[in-house]
Amino acid sequence: MQLISCPWCGPREEAEYHYGGQAHVAYPHDVGAMSDADWADYLFFRDNPRGPFAERWVHAAGCRRWFNAVRDTGTHEVLAVYRIGEPQPELGTQASR
């Protein structure tokens, strides 16, 4: 079982968390002015790189707070965790977004 470190609760088993998608995706300013294609693009299309990737997670079985994590999508290793609103930690030239 993999351990993920909640920024508030500390390390817990991965079964306590739920994935919430790509981090740092801003909600559109004027949804009413968007075309159906633009809305579908916002809802369904996300980056899918191999390597470090910023994601949103929620500690569902613990504090129930959302946070961001940088996870290597090739190895599943969690490289960093940080609270919503904090800047993404620098991981070198390989980090995405």
C-alpha positions as CSV (number, residue, x, y, z in Angstrom):
1,M,0.0,0.0,0.0
2,Q,1.3,3.4,-0.9
3,L,1.4,6.2,1.6
4,I,0.3,9.7,0.7
5,S,1.1,12.6,3.0
6,C,-1.9,14.8,3.7
7,P,-0.7,18.4,4.4
8,W,-2.8,18.5,7.6
9,C,-2.9,14.9,8.8
10,G,0.5,13.5,7.7
11,P,1.1,10.2,5.9
12,R,-1.9,7.9,5.4
13,E,-2.7,4.9,3.2
14,E,-3.8,5.7,-0.3
15,A,-7.2,4.1,0.3
16,E,-8.1,7.2,2.4
17,Y,-7.9,9.5,-0.7
18,H,-9.8,10.2,-3.8
19,Y,-8.4,11.6,-7.0
20,G,-9.9,14.9,-8.2
21,G,-8.3,15.6,-11.6
22,Q,-5.7,17.9,-12.9
23,A,-4.6,20.8,-10.5
24,H,-4.5,24.4,-11.4
25,V,-7.4,24.4,-14.0
26,A,-9.2,27.7,-13.7
27,Y,-13.0,27.8,-13.9
28,P,-14.1,29.8,-17.1
29,H,-15.0,33.4,-16.4
30,D,-18.1,33.6,-18.6
31,V,-19.6,30.1,-19.0
32,G,-22.6,31.5,-20.8
33,A,-20.5,32.9,-23.6
34,M,-18.7,29.5,-24.2
35,S,-19.6,27.3,-27.2
36,D,-20.6,23.7,-26.6
37,A,-17.2,22.7,-28.0
38,D,-15.3,25.0,-25.6
39,W,-17.4,23.8,-22.6
40,A,-16.7,20.1,-23.6
41,D,-13.0,20.9,-23.9
42,Y,-13.0,22.4,-20.4
43,L,-15.0,19.5,-18.8
44,F,-13.4,16.5,-20.5
45,F,-9.9,17.3,-21.9
46,R,-7.0,17.4,-19.6
47,D,-3.2,16.9,-19.9
48,N,-2.0,13.3,-19.6
49,P,1.8,13.5,-19.5
50,R,4.2,10.7,-18.5
51,G,6.2,12.0,-15.6
52,P,5.6,14.6,-12.9
53,F,2.0,16.0,-13.0
54,A,0.1,18.3,-10.6
55,E,-3.2,16.7,-9.4
56,R,-5.9,17.5,-6.9
57,W,-6.7,15.0,-4.2
58,V,-9.1,14.9,-1.2
59,H,-8.5,13.1,2.1
60,A,-11.9,11.6,2.0
61,A,-11.5,9.2,5.0
62,G,-9.6,11.8,7.1
63,C,-9.9,15.6,7.3
64,R,-11.9,15.8,4.1
65,R,-9.7,18.6,2.8
66,W,-8.5,19.1,-0.8
67,F,-4.9,19.5,-1.6
68,N,-2.5,19.3,-4.6
69,A,0.1,16.7,-5.2
70,V,2.8,16.3,-7.8
71,R,2.8,12.6,-8.8
72,D,5.0,10.9,-11.3
73,T,2.5,9.2,-13.6
74,G,5.0,6.6,-14.8
75,T,6.0,5.4,-11.3
76,H,3.1,6.6,-9.2
77,E,5.6,8.2,-6.8
78,V,4.2,11.2,-5.0
79,L,6.9,13.8,-5.3
80,A,5.3,16.7,-3.4
81,V,2.1,17.7,-1.7
82,Y,0.9,21.2,-1.0
83,R,-2.2,23.0,0.1
84,I,-4.7,24.6,-2.3
85,G,-3.6,28.2,-3.0
86,E,0.1,27.5,-2.4
87,P,2.4,27.6,-5.3
88,Q,3.5,24.3,-6.9
89,P,6.9,23.3,-5.4
90,E,9.9,23.5,-7.8
91,L,11.0,20.0,-8.9
92,G,13.4,21.0,-11.6
93,T,12.9,21.1,-15.3
94,Q,10.8,17.9,-15.4
95,A,7.8,19.3,-13.5
96,S,4.7,20.0,-15.5
97,R,2.2,22.8,-14.9
